Amino acid sequence: MKILANDGISQSGIDALEKKGFEVITVKVAQNQLENYINENNIDAILVGNSTQVRQELIEACPSLKLIGCGGIDLDNIDVDYAEDNGLHVINTPNASSGSVAELVFSHLFGMVRFLHSSNREMPLEGDSRFNDLKKAYSQGIELRGKTIGIIGFGKVGQEVAKIAIGLGMNVLANDDKVTSAPITLEFFNGQKSTFTIDTIDKEELLKESDFISLHIPEQDDYIITKKEFEKMKDGVGIINTARGGILHEVDLVMAIETGKVQFAGLDVFETEPSPAVQLLMNPEISLTPHIGGGTKEAQDRISLELAQQIIALLS
């Protein structure tokens, strides 16, 4: 059987599949050429990331397809219901990149509270001529220890965020429509473990009490953070979105930054990917990354192996 890994796959995944007799093709096929390529090469399965769309038209036009795999949590770029209604397997790896996303949350947090996102822009330009001025400007940072982080969406990623926060000595609040309580287990280098139970709370209370808010919910029909929610937050709050574009109202965010309601913002996802709004890209108070939450070598290895194991189980 032939598998087209159109958005890449790690060598560990390739090795696992080839060991079971699958042929893995890693050529990158342009979106407008996918139909021809799949049909000409009799592709049985296609593996995609965020950049390749597998819509109804493609599925209809490619009868050889038996499986669609997506690395990570998101299935937004796949017409899942149509595929499954027509007998295709649709698989993903929702837990493989959770730790990587959680670490990126704190990359943004640490950077923002010590102004790294700004000083890394200014130091190359003026570090040699305005060193003392910059030192004064960036010496009013704050510590995360002792602060309260509110986690909206307390699934696997949210729980990984809680682990790191607890380790830092932060107070953790969580909100989730489905999860009422979750055990958070910290595992230490010497084999010891410690488990904390976190009960979720009302969203209104979380917005009011949090110093920082991190979003970890699936795609929604509408925004969950708008001007209305910002008004309920503390003055000088920090907000991180590594979940989805379209759940945080970006215009309202910019307005909240301008009024001082929001002091820090970290964005890994955007409403208009892959062309984020200029007012976000140029805002000096926003820490920016290009949707790299699951983009670590370790996560990609886990994703590839999990996809390979599912393919072997379903198609062998």
C-alpha positions in Angstrom: 0.0 0.0 0.0 1.1 3.5 -0.8 1.1 6.4 1.7 1.6 10.0 0.7 3.0 12.0 3.6 2.3 15.3 2.0 3.2 17.5 4.9 6.1 15.3 6.1 6.7 12.4 8.5 9.7 11.7 10.7 12.1 8.9 9.9 10.8 6.8 12.9 7.3 6.8 11.3 8.7 5.9 7.9 10.7 3.0 9.4 7.7 1.6 11.3 5.6 1.7 8.2 8.2 0.3 5.8 8.9 -2.5 8.2 5.2 -3.6 7.7 5.5 -3.4 3.9 4.0 0.1 3.3 5.5 2.4 0.7 5.9 5.9 2.1 6.1 8.8 -0.3 7.4 12.1 1.1 7.2 14.3 -1.9 5.4 17.6 -1.3 2.5 17.8 -3.8 0.9 21.2 -4.4 -2.8 21.4 -3.4 -4.0 21.9 -7.0 -2.0 18.8 -8.1 -3.1 16.4 -5.4 -6.0 14.9 -7.2 -3.9 13.9 -10.2 -1.0 12.7 -8.1 -3.2 10.5 -5.9 -5.0 8.9 -8.9 -1.9 8.5 -11.0 0.0 6.8 -8.2 -2.9 4.9 -6.7 -2.4 6.3 -3.2 -4.1 4.4 -0.4 -3.6 6.9 2.4 -2.7 10.6 2.7 -1.0 12.1 5.8 -1.4 15.9 6.2 -0.6 18.7 8.7 -2.2 22.1 8.7 -1.2 23.2 5.2 -3.0 20.5 3.1 -6.7 20.5 2.6 -8.6 17.3 2.2 -12.1 18.4 1.2 -15.1 16.6 -0.2 -14.2 17.3 -3.8 -10.8 15.7 -3.4 -12.2 12.7 -1.6 -14.8 12.2 -4.3 -12.2 12.4 -7.0 -9.8 9.9 -5.5 -11.5 6.5 -5.0 -8.2 4.8 -4.1 -8.1 6.6 -0.8 -8.8 4.5 2.3 -7.4 6.6 5.1 -6.7 10.3 5.9 -4.3 11.0 8.7 -3.6 14.3 10.4 -0.7 15.0 12.8 -1.8 16.7 16.0 -5.3 17.7 17.2 -6.7 19.8 14.4 -9.0 18.2 11.8 -10.2 21.6 10.6 -8.7 21.0 7.1 -10.4 17.7 6.5 -14.1 17.1 5.7 -14.2 14.4 8.4 -17.9 13.5 8.3 -18.0 13.1 4.5 -14.9 11.0 4.6 -16.2 8.6 7.2 -19.6 8.5 5.6 -17.9 7.2 2.5 -15.9 4.5 4.4 -12.6 6.2 4.9 -10.7 6.1 8.1 -9.8 9.5 9.6 -7.1 9.4 12.2 -5.1 12.0 14.2 -2.9 12.2 17.2 -4.6 14.5 19.8 -2.2 13.9 22.6 1.2 13.7 20.9 2.0 17.4 20.9 0.4 18.4 24.2 3.6 18.9 26.1 5.1 20.9 23.2 2.2 23.2 23.1 2.3 23.7 26.9 6.0 24.6 26.8 5.3 27.1 24.1 2.7 28.8 26.4 5.4 29.3 28.9 7.9 30.4 26.3 5.5 33.3 25.5 4.8 33.9 29.2 8.5 34.0 30.3 9.3 36.2 27.3 6.5 38.6 27.9 6.9 39.2 31.6 10.6 40.0 31.0 9.9 41.9 27.8 12.1 39.6 25.7 9.8 40.0 22.7 10.5 43.7 22.7 14.2 43.7 23.9 15.1 41.2 21.2 13.9 43.7 18.6 15.6 46.7 20.2 19.0 45.3 21.3 20.3 44.6 17.7 19.3 48.1 16.7 20.2 50.2 19.7 22.0 48.0 22.2 25.3 49.6 21.6 24.1 53.2 21.7 21.2 53.1 24.3 22.2 50.2 26.5 21.5 52.0 29.8 18.2 53.4 28.6 17.1 49.9 27.4 18.2 48.4 30.7 16.0 50.9 32.6 13.1 50.3 30.2 13.2 46.5 30.6 13.9 46.3 34.3 10.3 46.4 35.4 9.5 42.7 34.7 7.5 40.5 37.0 7.9 36.9 38.2 5.4 34.1 37.4 5.8 32.5 40.8 2.9 33.3 43.0 0.7 34.6 40.1 -2.6 33.0 39.0 -3.0 31.4 35.7 -6.5 30.7 34.3 -6.7 27.8 31.8 -9.8 27.9 29.6 -10.1 24.4 28.2 -8.9 21.7 30.5 -8.2 18.8 28.2 -4.8 17.2 27.7 -3.0 20.4 26.7 -4.6 22.5 29.4 -3.6 19.9 32.0 0.0 19.9 30.7 0.0 23.7 31.1 -1.2 23.2 34.7 1.7 20.8 35.4 4.3 23.4 34.4 2.4 26.2 36.3 2.3 24.1 39.5 6.0 23.4 39.1 6.6 27.1 38.9 4.7 27.8 42.1 1.7 29.4 40.3 -1.9 29.2 41.4 -4.0 27.3 38.8 -7.6 28.0 37.9 -9.3 26.0 35.2 -12.6 26.1 33.3 -14.1 23.5 31.0 -17.6 22.7 29.8 -17.0 19.0 30.1 -14.2 18.4 32.6 -15.2 19.0 36.2 -12.1 17.7 37.9 -8.7 16.4 36.8 -5.7 14.8 38.6 -2.5 16.6 37.7 0.6 14.4 38.3 4.1 15.9 38.4 6.8 13.3 37.7 10.3 14.3 38.9 13.8 13.4 37.8 14.4 11.0 40.7 11.2 8.9 40.0 9.1 10.6 42.7 5.6 11.7 41.8 3.1 14.2 43.3 -0.6 14.4 42.3 -2.8 17.5 42.6 -6.5 17.5 41.9 -7.8 20.6 40.2 -11.6 21.3 40.1 -12.8 23.5 37.3 -14.6 26.7 38.1 -17.0 29.1 36.4 -15.6 31.0 33.5 -16.7 34.4 35.0 -14.7 33.7 38.2 -11.7 32.6 36.2 -11.7 35.8 34.1 -11.9 37.9 37.3 -9.2 36.2 39.3 -6.5 35.4 36.7 -3.3 37.3 36.2 -2.7 35.3 33.0 -5.2 33.4 30.8 -4.3 30.6 28.4 -6.8 29.3 25.8 -7.0 25.6 25.0 -10.3 24.9 23.5 -11.4 23.4 20.2 -12.7 25.3 17.2 -15.9 27.2 18.1 -18.8 28.7 16.1 -18.0 32.1 17.7 -15.5 34.0 19.7 -15.1 33.1 23.4 -13.0 36.1 24.3 -14.3 39.5 23.1 -14.6 43.0 24.6 -17.2 41.7 27.0 -14.8 39.2 28.5 -11.8 41.6 28.5 -13.8 44.0 30.6 -14.2 41.3 33.3 -10.4 40.6 33.5 -7.9 42.3 35.8 -6.2 45.4 34.6 -2.8 44.4 33.1 -3.8 40.8 32.4 -1.8 38.6 30.1 -3.5 36.3 27.5 -2.1 33.5 25.5 -3.7 31.8 22.5 -2.0 28.6 21.2 -5.3 26.9 20.5 -7.3 28.2 17.5 -7.6 31.4 15.5 -11.2 32.7 15.7 -11.8 32.1 19.4 -10.1 35.3 20.4 -11.4 38.5 18.9 -8.2 40.1 17.5 -9.6 43.6 17.0 -10.9 43.6 20.6 -7.5 42.4 21.8 -5.7 45.3 20.1 -8.2 47.7 21.7 -7.7 46.1 25.1 -3.9 46.5 24.8 -4.3 50.1 23.8 -6.4 50.8 26.9 -4.0 49.0 29.2 -6.5 46.3 30.1 -4.2 43.7 28.5 -0.5 44.2 29.2 0.8 41.0 27.6 -0.4 38.9 24.7 1.1 35.9 23.1 -0.3 34.5 19.9 0.6 31.3 18.0 -2.6 31.1 16.0 -4.5 33.7 14.1 -7.9 34.3 12.5 -6.4 34.9 9.0 -3.7 32.3 8.8 -1.4 32.2 6.9 -1.6 36.0 6.6 -2.1 37.4 10.1 -3.4 41.0 10.4 -0.7 43.6 10.2 -1.9 45.4 13.4 -1.0 42.2 15.3 2.3 41.7 13.6 3.4 45.2 14.3 2.1 45.5 17.8 5.1 45.8 20.3 3.1 44.3 23.1 2.4 41.0 21.4 4.7 38.0 21.4 4.3 36.2 18.1 5.0 32.7 16.7 3.8 31.2 13.4 1.6 28.3 14.6 4.4 26.1 16.0 2.8 24.7 19.1 3.4 21.1 18.1 6.6 22.0 16.2 9.3 20.2 18.2 11.4 17.2 17.1 10.1 15.1 20.0 6.5 15.9 19.2 6.9 15.1 15.5 8.5 11.8 16.4 5.5 10.9 18.6 3.0 12.1 16.0 4.7 10.0 13.3 4.9 6.9 15.4 1.2 7.2 16.5 0.1 7.7 12.9 2.1 4.7 11.8 0.7 2.5 14.5 -2.9 3.4 13.7 -2.3 2.9 9.9 -0.7 -0.5 10.6 -3.7 -1.5 12.8 -6.3 -0.3 10.3 -4.8 -1.2 6.9 -2.6 -4.2 7.4 
